Amino acid sequence: MSNRKNYNSIVFLTTLSVYLGLVLVGGAVPQVLAQAAMTRDFDIKNEIEFKDDLDNKPDNEEIDSFLEINLDKAIASFIEDLRGLKQKGKYKSNFKKTFSTGCAHSYCSIDEAAASSIDKYQDSKISDALSKLHEKLDIANGQDLGKILFVGFPKENSGCKEIGLKLNFSQKELEIAFSFTKEATDKAFAFTANLNRKFKNKSDETNDLLIKRVYENTKAASENNQVFVVTRLPRASIDELFARKVAN
């Protein structure tokens, strides 16, 4: 499709150039050129959309790098841990506590990362399962997560970039919220649009109930140059998956 449009654009520009050249020198415009300019299969809407698609589409490497976090596999492991606890009588579906943890990292150069952690664990085996989920999402080593989320970054003198993760497991839902910065507002917007398309494709293409549930309930959004990727998996969906074997 792009080859056809490129060819059409060249034909149009060549025709237009000849036309303008004849006008400037006071020559008569041949009827055949005028006819060609008027009848060319030129769809300005398609041309603009094609250009916008190129401008707004981030490198596939960026999308693939985010997917290396393996969100679905980490959640599958978490559900298996909860199911094991339930079989031992240490997990109740009607618990009322909220188990939370999180961390944040700031990168200002390739060798420099400042980190902070937020822990609100309750004294429970459920908190152990949430801690393991935290580790499986590669947060234990923020530098590794930084390499995944910032393709080609950090670079010296490129300014600081931020990443963060919050996990909450309550009676209502499991919430996993990533946040990180991109180079500019348009980069953040384009990244979230393409990431949401990827989530929908993964949900539509799979027959695995867990993968479908995870990506149906994961959305990306942007604000200025910040990206937010949030998974809200209802407790009903988690409890539903206890009845089947989840592949890790």
N, C-alpha and C positions, 0 to 999 in steps of 0.2 A: 504494500500500500504506500509506503514512504517513497519507493522508487517512482511510482506513477506520479505522485504529487510533486516530487522534485522535478520531474520531466515537464509536467504541466507548468510549474512555476517558471522554468527556464524559457519555455515557449512564450509564455505571457510577457515576461520581462523583455525578451528579444523583440517581440512584436511592438510592445509599447515604446522601446528605445528607438526603433526605426520610425515609428509614427511621430514621436516628438522631434526627431532629427529633421524630418521633412517639414514639419511645421515651423521650426526655428529658421530654416534656410528659405522659407517661403515657397517650398515646392508643393505640388498637388499631392494629396494623399490618395494612393491607389485604392480603388474600391475593394480589391482583394484583401488588403491589409485591414481595412476598416471592418470588413466582413469577418476576418479571422479573429479580430479583437472582440467582436460582439458575440460570436458564436462559439468561442472556445468553452469547453466543459469546465468552467471555473466556478467553484463553489467556495465563496469567501468564508462561509461559516466553517466548512471542513478544514480550510487552510489554517484558520485561527485556532480551531480546536486542536489540530495536529501540533501546532507550535506550542500551545499551552501545555499539551501532554508532555512534550519534550522538556519544557522549562520546569514543570512542577513535579516531574517524576524523579525521585531520588535514586541513587545507585541501588541496584538490587542487593549489593553487598551490605548496605545498612540494614535493610529489612531482614536479610538472612542472619546477620549478626545478632539482632534482637531475638530472633527465634532460637538462637543457640542457648538461650536461657532455659529452654525446655520446660516451659510453664506447665504443660499438660502432664509431663512425666513427674514433675515435682509434686503436683497435686495428687496424682495417682498414688504416689508413695505415701503421702500424707493420709489419704483415705484408707489405705491398707493398714497404716499404723493405728488409725482410729478403730478400724474393724477388729484388729487384734485386741485393743483395749476393751472393746465392747464384749468380746467373747470371754474376757476375764472379769467382766463386771465392773470395769474401771472407767467406763464411758457411758454417760446417761444422755439420751437425746433431749431431755428437758432441762439440762443444766442452765443456770441463769447468769453465770459469770462471763466476763469478756476477757479473753487472753490476747495480749498484744505485745508486739515487739517491732523494732524498726532500726534503721540506721541511715546515715547520710555521709556522703563523701564529697570533698571539694578538691578539684584537680587544677593546679596552676602551671604545672610542667610535667614532663614525662616521668620524673623521679619524685614527684612531690604530691602527696595526698593526705589531707587532714580528714579524720573520720570521727563521727560521734554516734553513739548507740542509744536507743530508747528501749528499755525493758519494763514491762508491766505484767510480768508473769505471775500467775497464781500458783500456789503450791499444789500442783496436780500433774498427773501423767500426760494430760492433754497439753500442758505447757511444754513438755519434753517433745511431743510430736510436732508442735508448732516451731520449736527451736530447730528440729531437724529439717523442717520445710524451709526455714530461713537459710540454712546452710546449703540445701540443694539448689536454691536460687542463686548460688554463687555470691552471696553477700558476706560470707565469712572473710573473704579476701576481696576487698573493695577494688584493688588494682585490677583483678581479673574482670570484674564486672565493668569497670571503666573501659577496658579494651574492647569489650563486647558492644557497649553502648556508644562509644566514640571511635568510629572507624577512622584511622589515621590521626587520632588525637590521643594523648596530649602532645602538643608541640610547644617548643619554647616561645615565649612572648606572644602566645595566642589568646591570653586572657584566661580567667578561671572558668571552669565548667563544673556543674553540680549534678550529682545523682543521689537518689534516695529511695528507700523502700519502707513501706509500712505494712504490717500484717495484723489483722484483727480477726479473731474467731469468736463469734458470739452465738447466742441462741438463734439469731436471725440468719446469719450468713458467715461465710469465709470471705474476707476482703483482702485483696493483695493490690497494693497501689505503688507503681513505679513512677518516679519523676526524674527528669533529666533535661539538660539544656542542649539546644542545637546552635549552630553558628548564627542564624538569623531567623526572623519571624516567618519568612516565606519557606525556609527550610523546615521549620517545625510543622507548619501547616501541611506542606506536601508530604512529609514523613507520616503524619497521623492519617491522612487520607489514604495513602497506599497501605499502611499497616492495617487499617480497618478493612480494606478490600481483601487483604491476605487472611485476616481472621475469618471473614465470611467464606472465602474459598475453602479454608481448612474445615470449617463446619459443614459446608455443603458436600464436600468430597468424601468425608469419612463415614464409615458405618459403625465406628466405635462410639458408644454412647458417652463415655467420659470425655473424649476429645471434642465431641459435638457440644456437650454441656459447657465445657471450659470456654470454647471460642464463641459460643452464642452469648456468653456472659462476660466477655472481655471487650472493652472499648478504649480507643485512644482519642485524646483531645489535646488541643494546644491553646496556649495563652501567651502572647508575645513570642519569645523564643523558647518557651518551656513546653515540654511534652509530658503528658500524663497518660499512663496506661493502667487501667483499673479493671480488675476481675472481681465480680461480686457473684459468688456461687451460693445460691440459697441452701440453707440447711436441708430442706426437703430433697434437693437434688443429691446432696452428699449421702443422706440416709438411704436414698433410693439405690445408690451404687454399692451399699453394703451387701446387697443380695447377690452380687455377681463378682467374679474374680476380676480385679483390675490389673492389667499388664503394666509393669514398671518399665 
